[in-house]
Amino acid sequence: MATVNTRLGGLIAWIDERTPLTTTWKSATRLAGYYAPKNVTFWYFFGTLAIVVLISQLVTGIFLTMHYKPDASLNESGVPLAFASVEYIMRDVPWGWLIRYLHSTGASALLILVYLHMFRSVLYSSYIKPRELTWLLGMTIFIGLAAQTFVGYLMPWGQLSFWAAQVIVNAFSQIPFFGPDFTLWLRGDYVIGDATLNRFFSFHVIAFPALLLWLLFQHIPHTVKDIRIFLGFLTVCVAIVFYLPEMGGYFLEYNNFTQANPLQTPQHIAPLWYFTSYYSILRAITYPLFGIDAKLWGVLGMLAAMVIFALLPWLDKSRGMSFRQKGPIFKVALAIFVVSFVTLSYLGTVPTDPLRLLLAQICTAIYFAFFLLMPIYSRMDNPRGDAGRSTR
Amino acid sequence: MNKLFLKLMLLQLLFVPLAAIAAGAAAPGVAGAAGTLINLDHAPDKSHDQAALQNGARLFTKYCLTCHSASFMRYNRLRDIGFTEQQIKEELMFATDKIGDPMKVAMRKADAQRWFGLVPPDHSVTVRARTSALGPGEDWIYTYLRSFYRDPTRPSGWNNLVFQNVAMHHVLWEFQGEQVLEDPLSKTYKLRLAIPGKLTPAEYDNLVADLVAYLKYMSEPSAGLRKELGVYVLIALFVLLAFAIVLKPGSVKLARRP
């Protein structure tokens, strides 16, 4: 072991003489020397787990790309090639079904972890000075991940892939001035079609992953390692992959086992669970205001709901650093926010009716109030006496 | 202190179902296309019954495969459910002579369009696609295939309670016989067996259950292996996890470089 270490050290020294490897590592990433909080708890593991899942997504993605065909033309049985190639992976590619389920479950797992990771940051006010940039980079990663899963969801070319893309892309066309041109470029056509599938494939396998990896290198301050947490998480994921790959229609929607049909609109269109809260907000905003169409307000509301997290470092005035040091008002506000977020997520998965619409509108109001009123209520709290202890 | 925090989190989770119930209370009973209230019958689970699966495969290739393709399913995959290659060639392959071929139909699409008004859908993944708020896809097909009734207003002479005005006619009618609406004027939508078929109702239900079991198998042929393998993978992970917990490889450690 000692000789291996010496040899490795020799190798690094050899490389260091020729290229600035170690110095680049130290200067370009903050993995090398960044102050980590000393009060690491259970909540601190989600970021590291998310990296593990991301790597799994990259690896399974490589193998899926070997067999997947981003082609919307019909084969001789009248099935789009893209849809058929996914079923080909499920049946004819050795272990293809496992790789596909790992990838589809991984996408949902990644979003769960990212949401929990963000929740941790709010709990511990992880974004306040001097970590604003880390938080903003993280937010950029979150938006990038949303874009990545959105384009990825078109790949199976099922009914919901097609119609969810149709709804969201059309929503962008509501943005004044550049909206229509942007959506035309995004689709590469006047309708979602083969051109859209091809460019979304290109985004999904190279553009967004490359961007995400680069952002990630800038974002990660440190990693936490605990084999027990890792194995526990892996066990849960594996149980889902082998026994509940569809997760009751939340990870793989049943209607997506029907091939995309541009001539037949499904009765109920919903994105996958991780976007349904924003989708609910899109549907909940039904009033035209200041002479602007309700549709545009809906789109703005949806986008704002995703981006508003970025303002947290300047909205949060609470003086307690960790959750237990925070006062009761902040805790209650956060609890109400989480409930309304979950309610919105649920409402986005079901067809809407007047009562549900009202509930979605109330939750939308709570959603934005949580952020916009934060400078007021987070100041009202009296922090416990040991504020700032964790930084000493 | 951490416990208090956990309690708070758990308390918070209690609110979640409340909110969901509030939203769900508005859900109406799911109505069929023509206002019929559908209650799906539960399809018996025959996924481990090889004889039933084989019977289902025979029924599918004989009665369904004339119009409905299963273009993702290859004939030689039927070895999964206990057929020999010779059996597949002699008893199941009518449209091709290559055992590695997928199950396609000989009918031309233009003809199908002219005869039925649409191309009959491919059935490779129908069971998965038919899963909905009503219930699992196998229940839908099981109920559908038992809900045909005589309707003189339809071009085929048949209608269906689960799928109103469906283009398909009752292919298995000689087994089931002919059902009619008990009272066409009322909204009860109950069926009565007017002319008995070759099989008793119980026998017919069993036949449909076999066919549905096969369709379910075909919608994910790797499901059997998946569930079998899952046990071993989970056991291995639990053992590793147990070791990790017992041996406690240090408490939380930060990977910080100097």
Interface residues (C-beta under 8 A of the other chain):
Chain A: L31 A32 G33 Y34 A36 V40 T41 Y44 N75 E76 S77 G78 V79 A84 E87 Y88 M90 R91 D92 W97 L98 Y101 H222 T223 V224 K225 D226 I227 R228 L231 G232 L234 T235 V238 A239 V241 F242 Y243 P245 E246 G249 Y254 N255 F257 T258 F323 R324 K331 A335 V338 V339 S340 V342 T343 Y346 L347 V350 D353 P354 L355 R356 L359
Chain B: M1 N2 L4 F5 L8 L11 Q12 F15 V16 A19 A20 A22 A23 G24 A25 A26 A27 P28 S69 S71 F72 M73 R74 R77 P102 K104 K109 V119 D122 S124 V125 R128 A129 R130 T131 S132 G137 S219 E220 P221 S222 R226 K227 L229 G230 V233 L234 L237 F238 L240 L241 A244 I245 P249 V252 K253 L254 A255 R256 R257 P258
